[in-house]
């Protein structure tokens, strides 16, 4: 008797990202979810095999784009969307079965970038070959710059965000150590949460009084809350936040024109509607505009970070000033002062 687990649609939905591009949420996930069930329950197809299959179909789409006739462009557009659906399936099946690997992630990302770049080259060169219009070559350059600039920017912003969180965790840790020396200690369960934050960047900080009751007010640190590095942005754009909450309820992220929509408009909408030049130009502008908005948002976050970091440092200094001085340290400092004098 087979003990193989049978997955349900609810299991598949658990693999969905909490927020994703609107194109994926509305036009990909509903199809991918229904395809995942038979693949996961009736086959032994691996996520890496799906990544490779997606890439092969994507290269077939690139060939159609290069051929350049209207029929070939429409077929290429349909193949590209199928390729993207399968590409979305590999990660979901990996999460569903727990079979994801670091190599699988690298393979998926690498093949995605190659597929997008080659399809862009094929589409532009195919139209240039048929029309002799050199504008397509200029637009190809714009396309490649926009696509890779978006991913490079995302990587740097991710690193910056992690670095800010890391510095805040370090500052909090030093604050807690100083607070404990002053008679204020962390609850055991909260200390575990602080340790989890090192790996997950998502925990709650808390302080507990030890011995005689002490006021936590002088710390001026939010108890049982994680530093919000979007305070400035939220205060400036209240309407944005309301729209964001509405979209997040439907799993749609506020970055409405990301790298995914950029691809889909150029490789699906443009070939079918026959407006390739216009779509590349407009899509590149929209992608740059949304990236600029993200950079502005991050700049505001750095200001929140500086305020939060300075607040923690000042709180630690104020607590440290109440601690008894180490006689050996004071003696060494006094001797150094005499020698200097």
C-alpha positions in Angstrom: 0.0 0.0 0.0 1.5 3.4 -1.0 2.1 5.9 1.7 2.6 8.7 -0.8 0.9 11.9 0.3 -2.0 13.2 -1.8 -1.9 17.0 -2.1 -5.0 19.2 -2.2 -5.7 22.6 -3.6 -5.4 24.1 -0.1 -1.9 22.6 0.1 -1.0 24.2 -3.2 -2.3 27.6 -2.1 -0.1 27.5 1.0 2.9 27.6 -1.4 1.8 30.9 -2.9 3.8 34.0 -1.9 2.2 36.3 0.5 2.5 39.1 -2.0 3.3 38.9 -5.7 3.0 40.7 -9.0 -0.5 41.3 -10.2 0.2 39.5 -13.4 1.2 36.4 -11.5 -1.7 36.6 -9.0 -4.4 37.1 -11.6 -3.1 35.4 -14.8 -0.6 32.8 -13.7 -1.3 31.3 -10.2 -4.9 30.2 -11.0 -3.6 28.2 -14.0 -0.4 27.0 -12.2 -2.3 25.8 -9.2 -4.5 23.5 -11.2 -1.5 22.1 -13.1 0.5 21.5 -9.9 -2.0 19.0 -8.5 -1.7 16.3 -11.2 2.1 17.0 -11.5 2.7 16.6 -7.7 0.2 13.8 -7.2 0.8 11.6 -10.3 4.3 12.2 -11.4 7.9 12.4 -10.0 8.8 15.5 -12.0 11.3 17.6 -10.0 11.4 21.4 -9.8 14.7 21.4 -11.7 13.1 19.5 -14.5 10.4 22.0 -14.6 12.9 24.8 -14.7 14.7 23.2 -17.7 11.3 22.6 -19.5 10.4 26.2 -19.0 13.7 27.3 -20.4 13.3 25.1 -23.5 9.8 26.4 -24.2 11.1 29.9 -23.7 13.8 29.3 -26.3 11.2 28.1 -28.7 9.3 31.4 -28.1 12.6 33.2 -28.8 12.8 31.4 -32.2 9.3 32.5 -33.0 10.2 36.1 -32.0 13.2 36.0 -34.4 11.1 34.7 -37.3 9.0 37.9 -36.8 5.9 37.3 -38.8 2.6 38.1 -37.0 1.6 34.4 -36.7 5.1 33.6 -35.3 4.9 36.5 -32.9 1.5 35.4 -31.5 2.7 31.8 -31.1 5.9 33.1 -29.4 3.7 35.2 -27.0 1.6 32.1 -26.1 4.7 30.0 -25.6 6.3 32.6 -23.5 3.4 32.7 -21.2 3.3 28.9 -20.9 7.0 29.1 -20.1 6.4 31.5 -17.4 3.6 29.5 -15.9 5.8 26.4 -15.7 8.6 28.6 -14.3 6.2 29.6 -11.5 5.3 25.9 -10.9 8.8 24.8 -10.0 9.2 26.9 -6.9 5.7 26.0 -5.7 6.3 22.3 -6.1 9.6 22.7 -4.3 7.9 24.3 -1.4 5.0 21.9 -1.5 7.2 18.8 -1.3 10.1 20.4 0.6 12.5 19.4 -2.2 14.0 22.8 -2.9 17.8 23.1 -3.1 20.3 26.0 -3.3 21.4 24.7 -6.7 17.7 24.7 -7.8 17.3 28.3 -6.9 20.5 29.2 -8.8 19.4 27.2 -11.8 16.0 28.8 -11.8 17.3 32.4 -11.5 20.1 31.9 -14.1 17.8 30.3 -16.7 15.2 33.1 -16.1 17.7 35.8 -16.9 19.0 34.0 -20.0 15.5 33.4 -21.3 14.5 37.0 -20.9 17.7 38.4 -22.5 17.6 36.0 -25.4 13.9 36.6 -26.1 14.5 40.4 -26.0 17.4 40.0 -28.5 15.4 37.7 -30.7 12.4 40.0 -30.8 14.4 43.1 -31.6 16.7 41.5 -34.2 13.7 39.7 -35.8 12.0 43.0 -36.4 15.2 44.7 -37.5 15.8 41.8 -40.0 12.3 42.2 -41.4 12.0 45.9 -41.5 15.6 47.3 -41.5 14.5 49.8 -38.9 17.5 50.5 -36.7 15.2 51.8 -34.0 14.7 48.3 -32.8 18.4 48.0 -32.0 18.3 51.1 -29.9 15.2 49.8 -28.1 17.0 46.5 -27.5 19.7 48.4 -25.7 17.1 50.2 -23.6 15.4 46.9 -22.9 18.5 45.2 -21.6 19.5 48.3 -19.5 16.1 48.5 -17.9 15.8 44.8 -17.2 19.2 44.3 -15.6 19.2 47.6 -13.9 16.0 46.6 -12.2 17.5 43.4 -10.8 20.8 45.0 -9.8 18.9 47.7 -8.0 16.7 45.1 -6.2 19.8 43.2 -5.1 21.5 46.3 -3.7 18.3 47.5 -1.9 18.0 44.0 -0.4 21.5 44.2 0.9 21.0 47.7 2.3 17.8 46.6 4.1 19.5 43.6 5.6 22.4 45.8 6.7 20.2 48.2 8.5 18.3 45.4 10.2 21.6 43.9 11.2 22.9 47.1 12.7 19.6 47.6 14.7 19.9 44.1 16.0 23.4 44.7 17.1 22.5 48.0 18.8 19.5 46.4 20.6 21.7 43.5 21.8 24.2 45.9 23.3 21.3 47.9 24.8 19.9 44.7 26.4 23.3 43.7 27.8 23.7 47.1 29.3 20.1 47.0 30.7 20.7 43.6 32.2 23.8 45.0 34.0 21.6 47.7 35.4 19.1 45.1 36.6 16.7 44.9 33.7 16.7 41.6 31.9 15.0 39.9 29.0 12.3 37.4 29.5 13.5 33.9 28.6 10.9 33.5 25.8 11.7 37.0 24.5 15.4 36.2 24.4 14.6 33.2 22.2 12.6 35.5 19.9 15.6 37.8 19.7 17.8 34.8 18.7 15.2 33.9 16.0 15.4 37.4 14.6 19.1 36.7 13.7 17.9 34.2 11.2 14.4 35.4 10.3 14.6 39.2 10.8 11.1 38.9 12.3 10.7 38.8 16.0 9.4 40.9 18.9 11.8 42.7 21.3 10.8 42.9 25.0 12.2 43.9 28.4 11.4 42.7 31.8 12.2 44.2 35.2 14.3 42.3 37.6 14.3 42.9 41.4 12.7 46.2 42.4 10.3 47.6 39.8 12.0 49.9 37.3 10.4 52.2 34.8 11.1 51.3 31.1 10.3 54.8 30.0 13.9 56.1 30.1 14.8 53.4 27.5 12.5 55.1 25.0 12.4 51.9 23.0 9.1 50.4 21.7 8.4 47.3 23.9 7.2 44.2 22.0 7.5 45.8 18.6 9.9 45.7 15.7 11.4 48.9 14.4 9.3 50.3 11.7 11.6 51.7 9.0 8.7 53.0 6.9 7.3 55.6 9.3 8.3 58.6 7.2 6.9 57.1 4.0 3.6 56.1 5.7 3.2 59.6 7.2 3.7 61.2 3.8 1.6 58.9 1.7 -1.5 57.8 3.7 -3.6 57.2 0.6 -0.9 55.0 -0.8 -1.0 52.9 2.3 -4.8 52.4 2.0 -4.4 51.3 -1.6 -1.6 49.0 -0.5 -3.6 47.3 2.2 -6.4 46.8 -0.3 -4.1 45.1 -2.8 -2.2 43.1 -0.2 -5.6 41.6 0.9 -5.6 40.1 -2.6 -1.8 39.2 -2.5 -0.9 41.9 -5.0 2.1 44.0 -4.2 2.1 47.7 -4.6 5.0 47.6 -7.1 2.6 47.5 -10.0 5.1 47.5 -12.8 8.0 45.2 -11.8 10.3 43.0 -13.9 7.4 40.5 -14.4 5.0 43.0 -15.9 7.9 44.4 -17.9 8.5 41.0 -19.5 4.8 40.2 -20.1 4.0 43.5 -21.8 6.9 43.2 -24.1 6.8 39.5 -24.9 3.0 38.9 -24.8 1.0 42.1 -25.1 3.3 43.8 -27.7 3.6 40.9 -30.2 -0.1 40.2 -30.1 -1.2 43.8 -30.5 1.6 44.6 -33.0 3.0 47.6 -31.0 6.5 46.3 -30.2 8.4 49.6 -30.4 5.9 51.6 -28.4 5.6 48.9 -25.7 9.3 48.6 -25.2 9.6 52.4 -24.8 6.6 52.8 -22.5 7.4 49.7 -20.4 11.0 50.8 -19.9 9.8 54.2 -18.7 7.3 52.6 -16.3 9.9 50.2 -14.9 12.4 53.1 -14.3 9.6 55.2 -12.7 8.7 52.4 -10.3 12.3 51.7 -9.5 12.8 55.4 -8.8 9.9 55.3 -6.4 11.4 52.3 -4.6 14.7 54.1 -4.2 12.9 57.2 -2.8 11.1 54.9 -0.4 14.3 53.4 0.7 15.9 56.8 1.2 13.1 57.6 3.6 13.7 54.3 5.3 17.3 55.2 5.9 16.2 58.3 7.7 13.9 56.2 9.9 16.9 53.9 10.5 19.1 56.7 11.6 16.5 58.0 14.0 15.9 54.5 15.5 19.6 53.6 15.7 20.5 56.9 17.4 17.6 56.5 19.8 18.9 53.1 20.8 22.5 54.3 21.2 21.4 57.3 23.4 19.3 55.0 25.6 22.2 52.7 26.0 24.5 55.6 26.9 21.9 56.9 29.5 21.7 53.5 31.1 25.5 53.0 31.0 25.9 56.3 32.8 24.0 54.9 35.8 26.3 51.9 36.2 29.1 51.9 38.8 32.5 52.6 37.3 35.1 49.9 37.2 37.9 51.0 39.6 40.6 49.4 37.4 39.3 51.2 34.4 39.2 54.5 36.3 42.7 54.0 37.6 44.1 53.3 34.2 42.3 56.3 32.8 43.7 58.5 35.6 47.3 57.3 35.0 46.9 58.0 31.2 45.7 61.5 32.0 48.7 62.2 34.3 51.1 60.9 31.6 49.4 63.1 29.0 49.7 66.1 31.3 
